[in-house]
């Protein structure tokens, strides 16, 4: 499989995935023209790469009994996706009343260009010799009529991508959400690469007409076009899935960070667990419904704290820390380590009569879940470090005692 085939398959899969990802939203927002345009863009993007794959193009040409018919189908899909992209940006950048008028003019322009393009293709006739998708256009460029046809097509693409670059760059400056800004920057970068793609094709057309061999430019041409398309697909989808993916990654890291603390509490108080724990290696894999299991882990840690209140209260009375450390995660972790050790060794935890049990910082915090989770992660990291230091010192003492 050539690099062209690989890039084309990846781009086709990306476009199809984006279309399927957005399809449920289309069923919920059938009256939103921007969503319709975005779905058309994704579908046309997928088809523009899929139809011209080397494994399919000859079969499609044979089905229609017309050589290189996939060329005009692919180019038509590109014109359609270019128009759809313009429609999305217009609706995102203007009030509905203004957007509707601009969209009508945009669609009329690209529809006219599409009709002219298809008519020209069938008027000049295709190149009859079989060729791969990579060099099909390059072989045809030697014919002046086909070169002019291709010049018309590339100009349509260049104009559309230039307008998309200008509008997406302008939208980047007014977007308040991080993922929307990132998406618009990716769309802008993709449009810039596709303009490079167009510039290379202009150079190839001039060079071919002057008798030069321009085949060395083809890999750069396809690379610029494919990567530019992938960047735009990323840019149009990341505002919807970027925040969710970021939250999932954050939850997964928190889930892993809390495990040493949760495991120590579970070993001391098994009743805190709603479900039997997985093995340490299996627990590194994200569970289904990660958010629920993260909530459960936090709740079970807090339940473990409540079960250790006698030991924690005694540890807090005996601790000798400066006031500035009184509410630090480090102090909390040390108290917890002492309490777990005391419980494991069965130490006396009774307190003098008439004294009020001391609770630790974690059991009296009234923050929301996000703040509570951040505090627990700090405590868990400190606890992991303290436990490792304690085990290392114990190992050194044992080694010293055996010598």
C-alpha positions in Angstrom: 0.0 0.0 0.0 1.4 3.4 -1.0 1.6 6.4 1.2 -1.2 8.0 -0.9 -3.4 5.0 -0.2 -2.7 5.1 3.5 -3.4 8.9 3.8 -6.6 8.5 1.7 -7.9 5.6 3.8 -7.2 7.5 7.0 -8.9 10.6 5.6 -11.9 8.7 4.4 -12.2 6.9 7.8 -11.9 10.2 9.6 -14.6 11.9 7.5 -17.0 8.9 7.9 -16.3 8.8 11.7 -17.0 12.5 12.0 -20.3 12.1 10.0 -21.5 9.2 12.2 -20.5 11.1 15.3 -22.5 14.1 14.3 -25.5 12.2 12.9 -27.3 11.8 16.3 -27.1 15.5 16.8 -28.7 16.0 13.4 -31.7 13.9 14.4 -32.1 16.2 17.5 -31.5 19.5 15.7 -33.2 19.0 12.3 -34.1 22.7 12.1 -30.4 23.9 12.5 -29.0 24.5 9.0 -25.4 24.8 10.4 -25.6 21.2 11.7 -27.0 20.0 8.3 -24.1 21.8 6.5 -21.6 20.3 8.9 -22.9 16.8 8.3 -22.8 17.4 4.5 -19.2 18.5 4.9 -18.2 15.4 6.7 -20.0 13.0 4.3 -18.6 14.8 1.2 -15.1 14.7 2.8 -15.3 11.0 3.3 -16.6 10.3 -0.2 -14.0 12.5 -1.8 -11.2 10.2 -0.5 -13.2 6.9 -0.5 -14.3 7.0 -4.2 -10.8 7.7 -5.5 -9.0 4.9 -3.6 -7.0 2.7 -6.0 -8.9 -0.4 -4.8 -12.2 1.1 -5.8 -11.8 3.7 -8.6 -11.4 1.1 -11.4 -14.5 -0.8 -10.3 -16.5 2.4 -10.1 -15.3 3.4 -13.6 -16.3 0.0 -14.9 -19.7 0.2 -13.3 -20.4 3.6 -15.0 -18.5 2.4 -18.2 -16.7 5.7 -18.2 -12.9 6.0 -17.7 -11.7 8.1 -14.8 -15.3 9.0 -13.8 -14.2 8.9 -10.2 -12.2 12.1 -10.9 -15.2 14.2 -11.5 -17.1 12.5 -8.7 -14.3 13.3 -6.3 -14.0 16.8 -7.5 -17.7 17.4 -7.2 -17.6 16.1 -3.6 -14.7 18.6 -2.9 -16.8 21.5 -4.3 -19.7 20.4 -2.1 -17.7 20.2 1.0 -16.1 23.6 0.3 -19.6 25.1 0.0 -20.8 23.3 3.1 -17.8 24.6 5.1 -18.6 28.2 4.0 -22.2 27.7 5.1 -21.2 26.6 8.6 -18.8 29.6 9.0 -21.5 32.0 7.8 -24.0 30.8 10.3 -21.5 30.8 13.1 -20.3 34.4 12.2 -23.5 36.3 11.5 -27.1 36.7 12.9 -29.6 34.3 11.4 -31.3 37.0 9.2 -27.9 38.1 7.7 -26.6 34.5 7.5 -29.6 33.2 5.5 -29.1 35.8 2.7 -25.4 35.2 2.6 -25.9 31.4 2.5 -28.2 31.7 -0.5 -25.6 33.6 -2.4 -22.9 31.2 -1.4 -24.9 28.1 -2.4 -25.9 29.7 -5.7 -22.3 30.5 -6.5 -20.9 27.0 -5.7 -23.9 25.3 -7.4 -23.2 27.2 -10.6 -19.5 26.4 -10.4 -20.3 22.7 -9.8 -22.6 22.5 -12.9 -20.0 24.2 -15.0 -17.3 21.9 -13.7 -19.2 18.7 -14.5 -20.2 20.0 -17.9 -16.6 20.8 -18.8 -15.4 17.3 -17.7 -17.8 15.5 -20.0 -17.2 18.0 -22.8 -13.4 17.6 -23.0 -13.6 13.8 -22.4 -11.4 11.8 -20.0 -8.0 10.4 -20.5 -8.5 6.9 -21.6 -5.3 5.2 -20.5 -5.6 3.5 -17.2 -3.8 5.2 -14.3 -3.7 5.3 -10.6 -5.3 8.0 -8.5 -1.9 9.5 -7.7 -1.0 10.3 -11.2 -4.3 10.5 -13.0 -4.5 14.3 -13.0 -0.8 14.7 -13.7 -1.1 12.5 -16.9 -4.0 14.6 -18.1 -2.3 17.9 -17.6 -0.4 17.5 -20.8 -3.6 18.2 -22.7 -4.3 21.9 -22.8 -8.1 21.5 -22.6 -7.8 19.3 -19.5 -5.2 21.7 -17.9 -7.7 24.5 -18.3 -10.5 22.4 -16.8 -8.2 21.6 -13.9 -7.3 25.2 -13.5 -11.0 26.0 -13.1 -11.4 23.3 -10.5 -8.4 24.3 -8.5 -9.4 27.9 -8.5 -12.8 27.0 -7.1 -11.0 25.2 -4.3 -8.5 28.0 -3.7 -11.2 30.7 -3.5 -13.3 28.6 -1.1 -10.3 27.7 1.2 -9.1 31.4 1.2 -12.5 32.5 2.4 -12.6 29.7 5.0 -9.2 30.7 6.2 -10.1 34.3 6.6 -13.4 33.6 8.3 -12.1 30.9 10.7 -9.1 33.1 11.6 -11.6 35.9 12.4 -13.8 33.5 14.4 -10.8 32.3 16.5 -10.4 35.8 17.9 -13.9 36.0 19.2 -14.4 32.4 20.4 -14.5 32.3 24.2 -14.3 28.5 24.7 -10.9 26.9 24.5 -11.9 23.9 22.4 -13.7 26.2 19.9 -10.6 28.3 19.6 -8.5 25.2 19.1 -10.9 23.9 16.5 -10.9 27.2 14.5 -7.1 27.3 14.6 -7.0 23.8 13.2 -9.5 24.7 10.5 -7.4 27.8 9.6 -4.2 25.6 9.5 -6.0 23.1 7.3 -7.2 25.8 4.9 -3.6 27.1 4.7 -2.3 23.7 3.8 -5.0 23.2 1.2 -4.0 26.5 -0.3 -0.5 25.1 -0.5 -2.0 22.1 -2.3 -3.6 24.4 -4.8 -0.4 26.4 -5.3 1.5 23.2 -6.0 -1.1 22.2 -8.5 -0.9 25.5 -10.3 2.9 25.1 -10.5 2.5 21.6 -11.9 0.1 22.8 -14.6 2.5 25.5 -15.7 5.5 23.2 -15.6 3.8 20.4 -17.5 2.6 22.8 -20.2 6.2 24.0 -20.5 7.5 20.4 -20.9 8.9 19.8 -17.5 8.6 16.6 -15.5 6.6 17.6 -12.4 6.1 14.1 -11.0 8.4 14.8 -8.1 5.9 17.4 -6.8 3.1 14.8 -6.5 3.9 13.4 -3.0 4.0 17.0 -1.5 0.7 17.8 -3.3 -1.1 14.8 -1.9 0.4 15.2 1.6 -0.6 18.9 1.8 -4.2 18.1 0.7 -4.7 15.1 3.0 -3.1 16.6 6.1 -5.1 19.8 5.4 -8.3 17.9 5.2 -7.5 15.9 8.4 -6.8 19.2 10.2 -10.1 20.6 9.2 -12.0 17.5 10.2 -10.3 17.7 13.6 -11.1 21.4 13.9 -14.8 20.9 13.1 -15.2 18.1 15.6 -13.0 18.9 18.5 -15.3 21.6 20.0 -17.9 18.8 20.7 -15.7 16.0 21.9 -12.6 17.9 23.2 -14.1 18.9 26.5 -15.5 15.4 27.1 -12.2 13.8 26.3 -10.3 16.2 28.6 -12.7 15.4 31.4 -12.4 11.7 30.9 -8.6 11.9 30.9 -8.7 14.0 34.1 -11.1 11.5 35.7 -8.9 8.6 34.7 -5.8 10.2 36.2 -7.7 10.9 39.4 -9.0 7.4 39.5 -5.4 6.0 39.3 -4.0 8.6 41.7 -6.6 7.7 44.4 -6.0 3.9 44.2 -3.1 3.6 46.7 -5.0 5.5 49.3 -8.3 3.6 48.6 -6.5 0.3 48.6 -4.9 0.9 52.0 -8.3 1.9 53.5 -10.0 -1.1 51.9 -7.4 -3.5 53.4 -8.1 -1.9 56.8 -11.9 -1.6 56.4 -13.1 -4.0 53.6 -16.8 -3.0 54.2 -16.3 0.3 52.5 -16.2 -1.3 49.0 -19.5 -1.5 47.1 -17.9 -4.1 44.8 -15.1 -6.6 45.1 -11.9 -4.8 43.9 -10.1 -5.8 40.7 -6.5 -6.9 40.7 -3.9 -4.0 40.7 -3.1 -4.6 37.1 -6.7 -4.8 36.0 -7.5 -1.7 38.0 -5.1 0.3 35.9 -7.5 -0.2 33.0 -10.4 2.4 32.9 -13.7 0.8 34.1 -16.9 1.2 32.2 -18.7 4.3 33.4 -15.5 5.9 34.8 -17.2 8.9 36.3 -19.5 6.7 38.5 -16.5 4.6 39.7 -14.5 7.7 40.5 -17.4 9.0 42.6 -17.6 5.6 44.3 -13.9 5.7 45.0 -14.2 9.1 46.7 -17.2 8.0 48.7 -15.4 4.8 49.8 -12.3 6.8 50.9 -14.5 9.1 53.0 -16.3 6.1 54.5 -12.9 4.7 55.4 -12.0 7.9 57.1 -15.2 7.7 59.2 -14.3 4.1 60.2 -10.8 5.3 61.3 -12.1 8.2 63.4 -10.8 6.8 66.8 -7.3 6.2 65.4 -7.3 9.5 63.5 -8.4 11.5 66.5 -5.6 10.0 68.7 -3.1 10.6 65.9 -4.2 14.2 65.6 -3.7 14.7 69.4 -0.3 13.2 69.3 0.9 14.9 66.2 3.6 17.6 66.6 3.3 19.8 63.6 3.6 23.6 63.1 0.4 25.5 62.7 1.2 26.3 59.1 0.9 22.6 58.4 -2.3 22.0 60.2 -4.5 21.8 57.1 -1.9 20.5 54.6 -2.3 17.3 52.6 1.1 16.2 53.9 -0.2 16.3 57.5 -3.4 14.6 56.6 -1.5 11.8 54.9 0.8 11.4 57.9 -2.1 11.2 60.3 -3.8 8.6 58.0 -0.7 6.5 57.8 -0.3 6.5 61.6 -4.0 5.6 62.0 -3.8 2.7 59.6 -0.6 1.4 61.3 -2.3 1.7 64.7 -5.4 -0.1 63.5 -3.3 -2.9 61.9 -1.2 -3.3 65.2 -4.3 -3.1 67.4 -3.1 -0.2 69.5 -5.3 1.3 72.2 -7.3 4.2 70.9 -9.4 5.1 73.9 -9.4 8.8 74.9 -9.7 10.5 78.3 -13.2 10.8 79.5 -14.9 14.1 78.7 -12.7 14.8 75.6 -14.2 15.6 72.3 -13.0 13.5 69.4 -10.8 15.4 67.0 -11.7 15.1 63.3 -9.2 15.6 60.5 -9.5 18.2 57.8 -10.9 15.8 55.2 -13.9 14.8 57.3 -15.0 18.4 57.9 -14.5 19.8 54.5 -17.7 21.2 52.9 -16.3 21.8 49.4 -18.0 20.5 46.2 -17.0 17.3 44.5 -14.3 19.0 42.3 -12.6 20.6 45.3 -12.9 17.5 47.4 -11.4 15.4 44.7 -8.5 17.8 44.2 -7.8 17.7 48.0 -8.0 13.9 48.1 -5.6 13.5 45.2 -3.1 15.7 47.1 -3.6 13.6 50.2 -3.3 10.3 48.2 0.0 11.5 46.5 1.5 12.4 49.9 0.2 9.2 51.4 1.9 7.1 48.6 5.2 8.9 49.2 5.0 8.5 52.9 4.2 4.8 52.6 7.1 4.2 50.2 9.5 6.0 52.6 8.2 4.0 55.5 8.7 0.7 53.6 12.2 1.7 52.5 13.2 2.5 56.1 11.7 -0.7 57.3 13.6 -2.7 54.7 16.9 -0.9 55.7 16.3 -1.7 59.4 15.6 -5.3 58.5 18.8 -5.5 56.4 20.8 -4.0 59.3 19.3 -6.4 61.8 20.3 -9.5 59.8 23.9 -8.5 59.3 
